[in-house]
Amino acid sequence: LDNMLVVPRNNPASTETVGLYCWVYVTQENEETGVQTECRLGIVPLGAEDILQQKYAYNMPLVQPLLGLSIGDETTVRVPSGEMTTTILSVIPFEF
């Protein structure tokens, strides 16, 4: 239980908090190069990821630090190319 990760599932009506089954629009700034980009990340359960569709499992290093954050929150994400400061721009639940 010490290493358990609780993953919030987005209420379909909620557009405030990052959880499962949502699109997260973020600004990412590479701390080494200063390059800033905007991107969309889909957050899905383990096994449902599809990189070509920009859907990533909740436990991937790019996504895990975003879980539970709200619009305007900022965090540091570690990726192979270095660290990125990531800011949440918007959260949109998946349409099923």
C-alpha positions in Angstrom: 0.0 0.0 0.0 3.0 2.3 0.4 3.4 2.6 -3.3 -0.3 2.7 -4.3 -1.2 5.4 -6.8 -4.8 6.7 -6.6 -6.0 7.8 -10.0 -9.1 10.1 -10.0 -11.7 9.3 -12.6 -13.1 12.4 -14.2 -16.7 13.0 -13.6 -18.1 13.5 -17.1 -19.4 16.9 -16.1 -16.1 18.0 -14.6 -13.7 20.1 -16.6 -11.6 21.3 -13.7 -9.4 18.3 -12.6 -7.1 16.0 -14.5 -8.1 12.4 -14.2 -8.8 9.3 -16.3 -10.7 9.6 -19.6 -10.0 13.2 -20.4 -8.1 15.4 -22.8 -5.6 17.7 -21.1 -4.3 20.7 -23.0 -1.0 21.8 -21.6 1.9 24.2 -22.3 5.3 22.5 -21.9 8.6 24.4 -21.6 11.8 22.5 -21.8 13.9 23.8 -19.0 17.2 23.3 -20.8 16.4 24.8 -24.2 13.6 27.2 -23.2 11.4 25.9 -26.1 7.7 26.2 -25.3 5.0 24.1 -26.9 1.3 23.4 -26.5 0.0 19.9 -26.8 -3.0 17.6 -26.0 -2.7 14.5 -23.9 -5.4 11.9 -23.5 -5.3 10.1 -20.2 -6.5 6.4 -20.3 -6.2 3.2 -18.2 -3.1 1.0 -18.5 -3.4 -1.0 -21.7 -5.6 1.5 -23.5 -2.9 3.8 -24.6 -2.5 4.8 -28.3 0.5 7.0 -28.9 -0.6 7.9 -32.4 -3.9 9.2 -31.1 -2.0 11.0 -28.2 -3.6 8.8 -25.6 -1.3 7.9 -22.8 -1.6 5.5 -19.8 -2.1 7.3 -16.4 1.2 5.8 -15.1 3.5 7.1 -17.9 6.1 9.6 -16.7 4.7 12.3 -19.0 1.2 12.0 -17.5 1.4 10.8 -13.9 2.5 14.2 -12.5 -0.6 15.8 -14.0 -3.1 13.6 -12.2 -5.3 15.6 -9.8 -4.1 19.0 -11.0 -6.5 21.7 -12.0 -6.5 24.4 -14.7 -3.7 26.8 -14.2 -1.6 24.4 -12.0 2.0 24.0 -12.9 4.4 21.0 -12.3 7.7 19.7 -13.5 7.7 16.6 -15.7 10.8 14.5 -16.3 11.2 13.1 -19.8 14.2 11.6 -21.7 15.1 14.9 -23.1 15.2 16.6 -19.7 12.7 18.4 -17.4 9.7 20.3 -18.6 7.6 22.8 -16.8 4.0 21.9 -17.6 1.0 24.1 -17.1 -2.6 22.9 -17.4 -4.6 25.0 -19.9 -7.9 23.0 -20.0 -9.4 19.7 -19.2 -12.1 18.1 -21.5 -13.8 14.8 -20.7 -13.8 12.1 -23.4 -17.1 11.7 -25.2 -18.2 8.0 -25.3 
